Amino acid sequence: MLPRSSCSSRRFSPPRGRSSAASPPVGARVEVRYDQADPSRWTLPAEGTAFWRLFSALGALFVAMGLGFALVL
């Protein structure tokens, strides 16, 4: 896993498949993950989507319901 660092980056390149309209404004602080052995290898962490938040919330709901039924029986 790459360490996290918060810095302003002039060398921002959006991942493939994403439009540059989603790019942060120039000079904005962004989280960058990089390889300490080779700092030229870096990436920006992916943003969470509403789908994954919903999926996680439903999973938590099912776990809570399962624990509730286990305590009742």
N, C-alpha and C positions, 0 to 999 in steps of 0.2 A: 504494500500500500504506500502510496506517495504521501509525503508530509504536506500539510496545508500551509499556505502562506497568503496573507492578504496584502496585495500591493497593486499599485496602478501600473497598467501595462500598455505600452504603445504598440506592442507587437501582437495585437489581438487578431485572431483569425477564427471565424465561427466554424464549428464542426460541419462536416459535409452534410448536405441535405437541409441545412437551416439557412434562412435568408439573412442578409446583413441587416434587415430591418429590426431583427431581434437583438442586435449587438448593443452593448451598453454604450452610453455616450463617451466621447473621448475625455480622458482624465478621470473617469469614474473608478472607484476602488472595486476590484473584483477579487474573488478567491481563486488562487492558482495552485494547482498541484503539480509538483515537479520532481524529477529524479535527482537526488543529491549527488549521485555519481556522475550524471550527465545533465546539467541544468538546461541544455538545449532541448531536452525532452520534457515538455510541459503540456498540461491540458487544463481546461476549465471544467469543473464538475457539472454534470447534467442537472438540469432543473427538474424538480418533481412535477408531475402532471396531476390534474384533477382525478384522472383514472386511478392512479396509484394511491392517492389519498382516500378515495372512496373504497378501493379494494382493502386497504389497511383498516379502515373504520369498520367495514363489514366483518373482517376477520376478528377484530377485537370484540365486536358484538356477539359473534358466534362463540367465542371463547367464554365471554361473560355468561351467556345463556347456558353453555355446557357446565360451567362451574356451579351455576345456580341450580340446575337440575341434579347435579351430583350431590350437592349439600342437602337437597330436599329428600332424596332417596336414601 
